[in-house]
Each structure stands twice: as C-alpha cells, then as structure tokens.
C-alpha cells in the first residue's frame, strides 16, 4: 500500500498546549482516519472523515478532511498527559485496506 | 465502536515451532479482516487481506506458506506463523471491517510474538 506523509515525526509539549499534526498523500482517498496507539496496544480509532472539506470534532480533538482529498490534519486542544502516544493517520478507499502514515509520537509534560 | 479481540496478547516460543494468533469480531460480522505487522517505533505494514470463505490475499514480500491465514467464519480469522524464527518476532495486529463498508477499520489489541 501507499505510505502517507505524516508530520511532524515527534512532538514534545507542555500540558495545556495545543497540538497539530497533518498527513498528505499523492493519491486521493475517500476516507481519512486518525488513530492513537498506546505502547503494546492496537490502534484505537479517534476520528473518521468521509467527505472532502469535512471538519469533525471528538472532545478536544478536531480533524479535517482536505478539500483536495489528499490531506488531513488533526488538532488536539489543551493537551493533557494521557494524550501521550503515537498518532497515525490513515487513508482508505472503500473496501480496501488502510494506508498508514508513519506516525507522530506525542510526549506531554505536566 | 465495534470490538475486535485478539488472542494471545503475548506469546513466547522456541525457534522452529508454530504459533497461532486468533482475531475475533465480538459484536459484528467481519466480512474482511486484515493482518498487520508492526516493528518497534514503525508504522503498520499490511501483510494480508482475508475474506470469509476464500483464500487470503498476501502483500508483496509476505510468504504465504510462512504466515498461514484462515478466515473460516464471519467472526474469526487466524494467523499461524509456521516454523517461527527470531526474525519473526514482532507485534501482529488484526483489524476488521464490518458490513456497510464505511471504510472504518477496527483493530484488535495486538499480539506480541517473541521467538527465542
């Protein structure tokens, strides 16, 4: 599958700060998904986006499906220590396996 | 969200033995399941796609005789690592997509395989 370009690779921030990460692709996707993975666990779905231009929130998380269908971003507002983990973006075209970004490792200090 | 359960979560085996990992969809019927492999601090790499009742489709570079996949029912897929070697040590994660085809994938908890 195609590898998505996810950035930044890692972030080290203080509690309370906002975080932004993004993903780009050379191909169009019908669905963009954002996952969080804790060490030794499988990824957990945070937000799913289905329409170009769609902006969706889930608590302190906000994600947008780029208008070109080739990119997406995830914002985390007012970060807390439990936000620590690796965040993966993934693109999908219905019925096909996900193409993953390389992940953004987030560290939050109290 | 939908629940996918994977078992065992950790397994240690001797080189040359075979290990079976199970992936179950607990509250939905999974027409398609995917098996991923993840190396430390790396992203997920798709190994194979399995559809219930048919042979799995393997990604390029994945040995089908090495990684046997069976998807005998709509709620269970198994991955068997045959004649395991230390280089097979990895984190294996299954995922499933249900009927309705929203494009969402739900992941199991992962299985950490260590081959001695």
Interface residues (C-beta under 8 A of the other chain):
Chain A: X1 X3 X30 X31 X33 X35 X40 X41 X42 X43 X44 X45 X48 X50 X88 X90 X92 X93 X94 X95 X97 X98 X100 X101 X102 X103 X105
Chain B: X1 X4 X6 X32 X34 X41 X42 X43 X44 X46 X49 X59 X91 X93 X95 X97 X101 X102 X103 X104 X105 X106 X107 X108 X109 X110 X112
